């Protein structure tokens, strides 16, 4: 068996930090008192930083609209201010302008220094505003055509070998004292960039610091980078590479490209409780990490079981959507008839008002029914998340998008390659070690052959000396006589024959054997055999690591992880589709209520009623098409849940492998100086924990922030 996987071991360090800092399954597992072994030390701090209590918490999502080269066009900030204490007012502070309430009717009073006091009345606040504040991480996108730099505008429509490079410049840092020296510690942002490449335009796609997934028609590219993290951890870039850019190359025909999306999060390290990382108790910490991975594996198994339940219930959902589509078709047909008869309604205004009144009375029931369907879908999703051990806010119509985006981010699989390499190396090492006896036997035989040759040569010299002595000559005299031509060729051959004859004797052969055996038992020779055995074992391991088998294993592992993540994304897409239907239905029922009010004044407005009926028909037709879209997409939901179910099973298996091999690789990556690495991890985690807001926080408010960069599409 030959196995090969070439990936820098630095990914192991990143994996360890992600395990300690990610929200979701990991946080749940590490924080569970039920899964903690009773060691008698109940005062040991947890590995996950405790949640800060605050009367209000602000979750910021910063949307960066950028040109194709990454330069910023506009920054939009969406804030979810959680009213944890149910206060009547919430004081918010942030560098925003043109602030609006996007979910409710709560208002605010503006004060000085970017302060806004919201009349919350116990509710959460969902607002949005614009910002011109400098971004902590600058995104730069550059392009090359056949190795030469080119602008995005010039590249449109061109053909050739193209290169797209995403560079991330981290400008946000704190100055921290480490080992008596002042050092810059950057806020540890994880940059995840994704794009979809049309298979008709792009061929032979490659990515550096990322992963490709091809469905036959398109290639999905996902890259990840950690700008500034290598500097924070003091890792030698020539030894261990922590990526700080993403580069895509491909053969393009008439180049065009859709938008790219980059997500930046900084709280991966911020979740890490640095009080639990005591360098004087490194062994205990490694044990904690091992226990935590066991709990994570358990959580993944729960996720797998929960998705099985969701898969079983998907048939009920599809049946309900079919009924909804049938009802919508009837509603569409009725709206068309309404428009056709609008011209004759002037004389029957009273009758129309009565009919619209009944329809308006039923609007509430229709809205309630649609809301109950939505609530049912969200309840099912909430149960699955809870069964999987994910500690996330309860999904609602208002927050499910942000929450599921967070879940998708927490399930990123960029470390699968590094984990697979470590697993493959352990298996290869075990296989080679199992053959160590055979290797040692072969090495011993080779060494014994060399020793026997040396001993035989030495004994022959002794025998030759004795033969010459019997002839009255010393070795020096013999060699001088040969050189002077005094001793003939025949005499030399006779002496050699005498030596050969004595060498064949039992006494001489016994001497050779005894000296060989004694030499083989010497410490020097035993050490040589052991060293050569180690050398051959290592050589065999590295040879085995060069086969194509591991590449197939890596691709399979990554594809499995990507399938699971893709399925969650598909689930969110289905919720988005129903949300679109629900919003359209609300708009429709509102239109019915308005039509009733208009019917009461219909006597002089028949023409206006006719136009309104036409608009109503158009809206219902759009609604019907939306419901058909939802119906047609329902089978994809079942397929997506099935794929997610399979992916969750593979995720559970992969986590078990990481639990068995990952911890020791972390120690190896630190060159044994785990204490020094922990010091830098602590500093990085503390800096990450301090960064809670892009626009700012009011006193006593807690917060979190993520950034989403979207670049313009490129076309002729």
C-alpha positions in Angstrom: 0.0 0.0 0.0 1.3 3.4 -1.0 -0.4 6.6 0.4 0.4 10.2 -0.2 -1.0 13.5 0.9 1.0 16.8 0.7 -0.6 19.4 3.0 1.2 21.6 5.5 0.7 20.5 9.1 -0.3 24.0 10.2 -3.9 23.1 9.4 -3.8 21.0 12.5 -3.2 24.1 14.7 -6.1 25.9 13.0 -8.3 22.8 13.5 -7.5 22.8 17.2 -8.4 26.5 17.6 -11.6 26.0 15.5 -12.6 23.1 17.8 -12.0 25.2 20.9 -13.7 28.3 19.5 -16.5 27.4 17.1 -20.1 28.0 18.1 -22.6 25.1 17.8 -21.7 21.5 18.3 -18.3 22.2 19.8 -19.5 24.8 22.2 -22.3 22.6 23.3 -20.1 19.6 23.9 -17.3 21.4 25.8 -19.8 23.2 27.9 -21.9 20.2 28.9 -21.4 19.3 32.6 -23.0 15.9 32.0 -20.2 14.8 29.8 -17.4 15.9 32.0 -15.5 13.1 33.9 -15.4 13.6 37.6 -11.8 14.0 38.6 -12.4 15.7 41.9 -11.3 19.1 40.6 -14.6 20.8 40.1 -13.1 24.2 40.1 -11.2 23.7 36.8 -12.3 26.4 34.2 -14.1 25.2 31.1 -12.3 25.3 27.7 -15.1 27.5 26.2 -15.2 31.1 27.4 -18.4 31.7 29.5 -21.1 33.8 27.8 -21.1 37.4 29.0 -24.4 38.5 30.6 -25.7 41.8 29.4 -29.1 43.5 29.3 -28.7 43.7 25.5 -26.7 41.9 22.9 -26.0 43.3 19.4 -25.3 40.9 16.5 -23.9 42.8 13.5 -23.8 41.6 9.9 -21.8 43.9 7.8 -22.6 43.7 4.0 -19.8 45.0 1.9 -20.8 45.7 -1.7 -17.6 45.8 -3.8 -16.4 46.3 -7.3 -14.9 43.3 -9.1 -11.5 44.3 -7.9 -12.6 44.3 -4.2 -12.8 48.1 -3.8 -15.7 49.1 -1.6 -18.8 50.7 -3.1 -21.1 50.7 -0.2 -21.3 49.3 3.4 -24.6 48.2 4.8 -24.9 47.1 8.4 -27.7 44.9 9.7 -28.1 44.8 13.5 -30.1 42.4 15.6 -30.3 43.9 19.1 -31.5 41.2 21.5 -33.5 42.7 24.4 -32.3 40.1 27.0 -33.8 41.9 30.0 -37.1 42.8 28.3 -36.5 46.5 28.9 -38.8 49.2 27.6 -35.8 51.1 26.1 -32.5 50.1 24.7 -29.5 52.4 24.3 -27.5 51.7 21.2 -24.3 53.3 20.0 -22.8 52.9 16.5 -21.3 54.8 13.6 -24.3 54.4 11.2 -26.4 56.8 9.2 -29.9 56.5 7.5 -30.9 54.0 10.2 -34.3 52.3 9.7 -36.3 49.6 11.6 -36.7 46.6 9.2 -38.9 44.3 11.3 -41.2 46.3 13.6 -42.5 49.8 14.2 -40.3 50.6 17.2 -38.8 54.1 16.9 -35.7 55.7 18.4 -34.5 59.1 19.6 -31.1 60.2 18.3 -28.5 61.6 20.7 -25.0 62.9 20.4 -21.9 60.7 19.7 -23.9 58.2 17.5 -26.2 57.3 20.3 -29.8 56.0 19.6 -32.3 55.2 22.3 -34.9 52.7 21.0 -38.5 52.6 22.4 -38.3 48.8 22.5 -41.2 48.0 24.8 -39.6 44.6 25.7 -39.0 43.7 22.0 -35.8 42.9 20.1 -34.8 45.5 17.5 -33.9 44.7 13.9 -32.5 47.7 12.1 -30.3 48.6 9.2 -28.0 51.5 8.3 -25.1 52.6 6.2 -21.5 53.1 7.2 -18.4 54.7 5.8 -16.1 53.4 8.6 -12.8 51.7 7.5 -13.0 47.9 7.3 -10.7 45.8 9.5 -9.8 43.5 6.6 -9.3 44.9 3.1 -10.3 42.6 0.2 -8.3 42.9 -3.0 -9.1 40.8 -6.1 -6.6 40.8 -9.0 -6.7 39.1 -12.4 -4.2 37.7 -14.9 -4.6 36.5 -18.5 -1.9 34.1 -19.7 0.3 35.3 -16.9 -0.1 39.0 -17.5 -2.0 41.3 -15.2 -5.4 42.6 -16.5 -8.3 44.5 -15.1 -11.7 42.9 -14.6 -13.3 45.1 -17.3 -10.6 44.2 -19.9 -10.9 40.5 -19.0 -14.6 40.3 -19.8 -15.1 38.2 -23.0 -11.4 37.2 -23.3 -10.2 33.6 -23.6 -7.1 31.9 -22.2 -5.5 30.8 -19.0 -6.8 33.1 -16.2 -5.8 33.6 -12.6 -8.0 35.2 -10.0 -6.4 36.0 -6.7 -8.1 37.1 -3.5 -5.7 38.9 -1.0 -6.8 39.8 2.5 -5.0 42.6 4.4 -5.7 42.5 8.1 -5.3 46.0 9.6 -6.8 45.4 13.0 -4.4 44.5 15.8 -3.5 45.1 19.4 0.0 45.6 20.9 0.6 42.8 23.4 3.6 42.0 25.6 4.8 38.4 24.9 8.0 37.1 26.7 9.0 40.6 27.5 8.6 41.9 23.9 5.9 44.2 22.4 4.3 42.4 19.5 1.4 43.0 17.2 -1.4 40.5 17.7 -4.0 40.7 14.8 -7.7 40.1 15.4 -7.8 36.5 13.9 -10.3 36.7 11.1 -11.2 33.6 9.1 -11.9 34.6 5.5 -14.1 32.2 3.5 -14.5 33.0 -0.2 -16.9 31.2 -2.5 -17.9 31.4 -6.2 -19.7 29.4 -8.8 -18.0 28.9 -12.2 -20.0 28.0 -15.3 -18.8 24.8 -16.8 -19.3 26.2 -20.4 -16.9 29.0 -19.6 -14.3 27.5 -17.2 -12.3 24.3 -17.7 -9.4 22.7 -15.8 -10.2 24.7 -12.6 -7.6 24.7 -9.8 -7.6 26.4 -6.4 -4.8 27.2 -4.0 -5.9 27.2 -0.3 -9.4 25.9 -1.1 -11.6 23.2 -2.4 -13.5 22.5 -5.7 -16.8 20.7 -6.1 -18.1 20.0 -9.6 -21.7 18.9 -10.3 -21.1 18.5 -14.1 -22.5 21.9 -15.0 -20.7 24.2 -12.6 -17.7 24.2 -10.4 -18.1 25.5 -6.8 -15.0 27.1 -5.4 -14.5 27.6 -1.6 -11.3 29.1 -0.2 -10.2 29.9 3.3 -7.5 32.2 4.7 -6.4 33.4 8.1 -4.6 36.8 7.5 -2.3 37.6 10.4 -2.7 34.3 12.2 0.7 32.9 11.3 2.3 36.0 12.7 0.2 35.7 15.9 1.2 32.1 16.5 4.9 32.7 15.6 4.9 29.8 13.1 7.7 29.5 10.6 6.0 29.9 7.2 8.6 27.6 5.6 7.7 24.8 8.0 4.0 25.3 8.4 1.8 27.3 6.0 -1.3 29.1 7.3 -3.0 30.5 4.2 -3.5 34.3 3.8 -4.8 34.3 0.3 -6.9 32.3 -2.2 -6.0 31.8 -5.8 -8.1 30.3 -8.6 -6.7 29.3 -12.1 -8.7 28.0 -15.0 -8.9 27.9 -18.8 -11.6 30.4 -19.8 -13.6 30.8 -23.0 -15.2 34.3 -23.4 -14.7 35.1 -19.7 -17.6 36.0 -17.6 -18.3 35.4 -13.9 -21.1 35.9 -11.4 -20.7 37.6 -8.0 -18.2 36.2 -5.4 -19.0 36.1 -1.7 -16.5 36.3 1.1 -17.5 35.7 4.8 -15.2 37.0 7.5 -15.6 36.0 11.2 -13.4 36.7 14.1 -14.9 34.9 17.0 -13.4 31.4 16.3 -10.6 32.2 18.8 -12.7 34.5 20.9 -14.8 31.6 22.2 -11.6 30.1 23.7 -11.4 30.4 27.5 -7.7 31.4 28.0 -8.1 30.8 31.8 -8.3 27.1 31.0 -5.0 27.1 29.0 -2.5 26.8 31.9 0.9 26.0 30.4 1.9 24.4 33.7 -0.8 21.8 33.2 -0.4 21.1 29.5 -1.0 17.4 29.9 -4.3 18.2 31.6 -5.3 20.5 28.8 -4.6 17.9 26.1 -6.8 15.5 28.1 -9.5 18.1 28.1 -9.3 18.5 24.4 -9.4 14.8 23.9 -12.5 14.6 26.1 -14.1 17.5 24.2 -13.6 15.7 20.9 -15.3 12.7 22.3 -18.3 14.9 23.2 -18.2 16.5 19.7 -18.3 13.0 18.2 -21.3 12.2 20.3 -23.0 15.5 19.1 -22.3 14.5 15.5 -24.0 11.2 16.1 -27.0 13.0 17.5 -27.1 15.2 14.4 -27.1 12.1 12.2 -30.0 10.6 14.1 -32.0 13.9 14.0 -31.6 14.2 10.3 -32.9 10.7 9.9 -36.1 11.9 11.6 -36.3 15.0 9.3 -35.9 12.7 6.3 -38.9 10.6 7.5 -41.1 13.7 7.9 -40.2 15.3 4.5 -43.0 13.3 2.8 -45.6 15.1 4.9 -44.2 18.4 3.9 -44.4 17.6 0.2 -48.0 16.5 0.6 -48.9 19.8 2.3 -47.2 21.8 -0.5 -49.3 19.9 -3.2 -52.5 20.9 -1.4 -51.3 24.5 -1.1 -50.5 24.6 -4.9 -54.0 23.2 -5.7 -55.7 25.9 -3.6 -53.5 28.6 -5.1 -54.5 27.5 -8.6 -58.2 27.9 -7.7 -57.4 31.3 -6.3 -55.7 32.3 -9.5 -58.6 31.2 -11.6 -61.0 33.2 -9.4 -58.8 36.4 -9.7 -58.9 36.1 -13.6 -62.7 36.0 -13.5 -62.7 39.0 -11.2 -60.8 41.0 -13.7 -63.0 39.9 -16.6 -66.2 41.0 -14.8 -64.8 44.3 -13.4 -66.5 46.3 -16.2 -69.9 45.2 -15.2 -69.5 45.7 -11.5 -70.5 49.4 -11.4 -74.2 48.5 -11.0 -73.5 45.8 -8.5 -71.2 47.8 -6.2 -73.2 46.8 -3.1 -73.0 43.1 -4.0 -69.2 43.4 -4.7 -68.6 45.1 -1.4 -70.5 42.3 0.4 -68.4 39.6 -1.4 -65.1 41.4 -0.8 -66.1 41.8 2.8 -66.4 38.0 3.2 -63.1 37.5 1.4 -61.4 40.0 3.7 -62.9 38.2 6.7 -61.2 35.1 5.5 -57.8 36.8 4.9 -56.9 36.5 8.6 -57.5 32.8 8.5 -55.4 32.4 5.3 -52.6 34.4 6.9 -52.9 32.4 10.1 -52.8 29.1 8.2 -49.7 30.1 6.3 -48.0 31.3 9.5 -48.8 28.0 11.1 -47.2 26.1 8.2 -44.1 28.4 8.5 -44.0 27.9 12.3 -44.3 24.1 11.8 -41.3 24.1 9.4 -39.3 26.2 11.8 -40.3 24.0 14.8 -39.1 20.9 12.9 -35.8 22.6 12.1 -35.4 23.8 15.8 -35.9 20.2 17.0 -33.3 18.9 14.6 -30.8 21.5 15.8 -31.6 20.8 19.4 -31.3 17.0 18.9 -27.9 17.6 17.3 -26.7 19.6 20.4 -26.5 22.9 18.6 -27.0 25.8 21.0 -28.4 28.4 18.7 -31.3 30.9 19.1 -34.7 29.5 18.5 -35.4 29.8 14.8 -38.1 32.4 13.9 -39.2 34.0 10.7 -37.1 37.0 11.5 -33.8 35.3 12.5 -33.6 31.9 10.7 -31.5 33.3 7.9 -28.7 34.6 10.2 -28.9 31.6 12.5 -28.6 29.0 9.7 -25.9 31.0 8.0 -24.0 30.7 11.3 -24.6 27.0 11.5 -23.3 26.6 7.9 -20.2 28.5 8.9 -19.7 26.4 12.0 -19.8 23.2 9.9 -17.1 24.3 7.4 -14.9 21.4 6.3 -11.6 23.1 5.3 -9.6 21.0 7.8 -10.7 17.6 6.3 -7.5 17.3 4.2 -5.2 17.9 7.2 -7.1 15.4 9.3 -7.1 12.8 6.5 -3.4 13.2 6.1 -2.7 12.6 9.8 -5.0 9.5 9.8 -3.3 8.1 6.7 0.2 8.6 8.1 -0.8 6.9 11.3 -2.2 3.9 9.4 0.9 3.7 7.2 3.2 4.0 10.2 1.2 1.2 12.0 1.5 -1.1 8.9 5.2 -0.5 8.6 5.8 -1.0 12.4 3.9 -4.3 12.1 6.7 -5.4 9.6 9.5 -4.0 11.8 10.7 -7.6 12.6 11.1 -8.4 8.9 12.8 -5.1 8.3 15.2 -5.7 11.2 15.9 -9.3 9.9 16.9 -8.0 6.5 19.0 -5.2 7.9 20.7 -7.7 10.3 21.5 -10.0 7.4 23.0 -7.2 5.4 25.1 -6.0 8.3 26.2 -9.5 9.1 27.4 -10.0 5.5 29.5 -6.8 5.8 30.9 -7.9 9.2 31.7 -11.4 7.9 33.6 -9.9 5.0 35.7 -7.6 7.3 36.4 -10.4 9.8 37.4 -12.8 6.9 39.8 -10.1 5.5 41.4 -9.6 8.9 41.8 -13.4 9.5 43.2 -13.9 6.0 45.8 -11.2 6.8 46.8 -13.1 10.0 47.0 -16.5 8.1 49.0 -14.9 5.3 51.4 -13.5 7.9 51.9 -17.0 9.5 52.5 -18.6 6.1 55.1 -16.0 5.2 56.7 -16.5 8.7 57.0 -20.2 8.0 58.9 -19.3 4.9 61.2 -17.1 6.8 59.7 -13.8 5.6 57.9 -10.9 7.2 55.0 -9.3 5.4 57.1 -6.2 4.7 59.8 -8.4 3.2 57.3 -10.2 1.0 55.7 -7.0 -0.2 59.2 -5.5 -0.9 60.2 -8.7 -2.8 57.0 -8.6 -4.9 57.6 -4.9 -5.7 61.2 -5.6 -6.6 60.4 -8.6 -8.8 62.5 -10.9 -6.7 59.5 -13.1 -5.8 58.1 -14.7 -9.0 54.5 -15.0 -10.0 54.6 -18.7 -9.4 55.9 -18.2 -5.8 53.1 -15.6 -5.2 50.5 -18.0 -6.5 51.9 -20.8 -4.3 51.8 -18.6 -1.2 48.2 -17.6 -2.1 47.2 -21.2 -2.5 48.7 -22.0 0.9 46.7 -19.2 2.4 43.5 -20.4 0.7 44.1 -23.9 1.9 44.5 -22.8 5.5 41.5 -20.5 5.2 39.4 -23.6 4.4 40.4 -25.3 7.6 37.8 -25.9 10.3 39.9 -24.0 12.8 40.1 -20.9 10.7 36.4 -21.0 9.7 35.5 -21.5 13.4 37.6 -18.4 14.2 35.9 -16.4 11.5 32.5 -17.5 12.8 33.3 -16.8 16.4 34.7 -13.3 15.7 31.7 -12.5 13.5 29.3 -13.5 16.1 31.2 -11.6 18.8 31.2 -8.5 16.6 27.5 -8.8 15.8 26.8 -8.8 19.6 28.8 -5.6 20.2 26.9 -2.5 21.2 28.2 -0.6 18.2 26.8 -3.2 15.7 23.5 -3.5 17.6 23.1 0.3 17.5 23.9 0.3 13.8 21.3 -2.4 13.1 18.7 -0.4 15.1 19.5 2.9 13.4 19.4 1.3 9.9 16.1 -0.4 10.8 14.7 3.0 11.8 16.0 4.5 8.6 14.5 1.8 6.5 11.1 2.1 8.3 11.0 5.9 7.8 12.0 5.5 4.2 9.2 2.9 3.7 6.7 5.2 5.4 7.5 8.1 3.1 7.5 5.9 0.0 4.0 4.6 1.0 2.8 8.2 1.5 3.6 8.9 -2.2 0.8 6.8 -3.7 -2.4 8.1 -5.3 -4.6 6.2 -2.8 -4.6 8.9 -0.2 -5.6 11.5 -2.8 -8.7 9.5 -3.4 -9.3 9.3 0.3 -8.8 13.0 0.7 -11.2 13.8 -2.2 -13.8 11.4 -0.7 -13.6 13.0 2.7 -13.8 16.5 1.5 -16.7 15.7 -0.8 -18.6 14.1 2.1 -18.1 17.1 4.2 -19.1 19.4 1.4 -22.3 17.3 0.8 -23.4 17.8 4.4 -22.8 21.5 4.3 -24.5 21.8 0.9 -27.6 20.0 2.3 -27.9 22.6 5.2 -27.6 25.4 2.6 -30.4 23.6 0.6 -32.6 23.5 3.7 -32.2 27.2 4.2 -33.0 27.8 0.5 -36.3 25.9 1.0 -37.1 28.1 4.0 -36.3 31.1 1.9 -38.7 29.9 -0.8 -41.5 29.5 1.7 -40.7 32.9 3.3 -41.1 34.5 -0.2 -44.5 32.8 -0.5 -45.5 33.9 3.0 -44.5 37.5 2.3 -46.4 37.4 -1.0 -49.5 36.0 0.7 -49.4 38.8 3.3 -49.2 41.4 0.5 -52.2 39.7 -1.3 -54.4 39.7 1.8 -53.6 43.3 2.5 -54.6 44.0 -1.1 -58.0 42.3 -0.5 -58.7 44.5 2.6 -57.9 47.6 0.5 -60.2 46.3 -2.2 -63.1 46.0 0.3 -62.5 49.6 1.4 -62.6 50.7 -2.2 -65.7 48.8 -2.9 -67.6 50.8 -0.3 -66.8 53.9 -2.4 -67.4 52.1 -5.7 -70.3 54.2 -6.9 -68.2 56.8 -8.7 -65.0 54.6 -9.1 -65.8 51.7 -11.3 -62.8 52.4 -13.6 -60.5 52.5 -10.6 -61.9 49.2 -9.4 -61.2 47.6 -12.8 -57.6 48.6 -12.7 -57.3 47.3 -9.1 -58.8 44.0 -10.2 -56.2 43.8 -12.9 -53.4 44.4 -10.4 -54.9 41.9 -8.0 -55.0 39.2 -10.8 -51.4 40.0 -11.7 -50.3 39.6 -8.0 -52.2 36.3 -7.6 -50.6 35.0 -10.8 -47.2 35.8 -9.4 -48.1 34.2 -6.1 -49.3 31.1 -7.9 -46.0 30.9 -9.9 -44.1 31.2 -6.6 -46.1 28.4 -5.1 -45.4 26.2 -8.1 -41.7 27.0 -7.7 -42.0 25.9 -4.1 -43.8 22.7 -5.2 -41.3 21.9 -7.9 -38.4 22.4 -5.4 -40.0 20.2 -2.7 -38.4 16.9 -4.1 -35.0 18.7 -3.9 -35.7 19.2 -0.2 -36.1 15.4 0.3 -32.9 14.7 -1.7 -31.0 17.4 0.2 -32.1 16.1 3.6 -31.1 12.6 2.4 -27.7 13.8 1.3 -27.3 15.8 4.6 -28.2 12.6 6.5 -25.5 10.7 4.7 -23.0 13.5 5.1 -23.7 13.7 8.9 -22.9 10.0 9.2 -19.6 10.5 7.5 -18.9 13.6 9.6 -19.3 11.5 12.7 -16.8 8.9 11.4 -14.3 11.7 10.5 -14.6 13.3 13.9 -13.8 9.9 15.5 -10.6 9.7 13.5 -9.6 13.2 14.4 -10.2 12.4 18.1 -7.7 9.5 17.8 -4.9 11.4 16.0 -5.4 15.1 16.1 -4.0 16.0 19.6 -0.6 14.6 19.1 -0.2 16.3 15.8 -0.8 19.6 17.5 2.1 18.9 19.8 4.3 18.0 16.8 3.3 21.2 15.0 4.6 23.2 18.0 8.0 21.4 17.9 7.3 20.3 21.4 7.0 23.9 22.7 3.3 23.7 23.5 3.7 26.2 26.3 5.0 28.9 23.9 2.2 28.1 21.4 -0.4 28.3 24.2 0.9 31.8 25.2 0.4 33.1 21.7 -3.0 31.3 21.4 -4.0 33.0 24.6 -3.0 36.4 23.3 -4.8 35.8 20.0 -8.0 34.6 21.8 -8.0 37.6 24.2 -7.7 40.0 21.2 -10.5 38.2 19.4 -12.7 38.3 22.4 -12.2 42.0 22.7 -13.5 42.6 19.1 -17.2 42.6 19.4 -18.5 45.3 17.0 -17.7 47.1 13.8 -19.7 50.2 14.4 -19.5 50.3 18.3 -21.4 49.2 21.4 -23.1 51.1 24.1 -21.9 50.7 27.7 -22.9 47.4 29.2 -23.9 45.9 25.8 -22.4 42.7 24.5 -22.0 41.9 20.8 -20.7 39.9 17.9 -19.9 40.8 14.2 -19.4 39.1 10.9 -18.6 40.5 7.5 -20.0 39.5 4.1 -18.2 40.9 1.0 -19.9 40.6 -2.4 -18.1 41.5 -5.5 -19.7 42.6 -8.8 -20.3 40.1 -11.6 -18.1 40.4 -14.7 -19.5 40.3 -18.2 -19.2 42.1 -21.6 
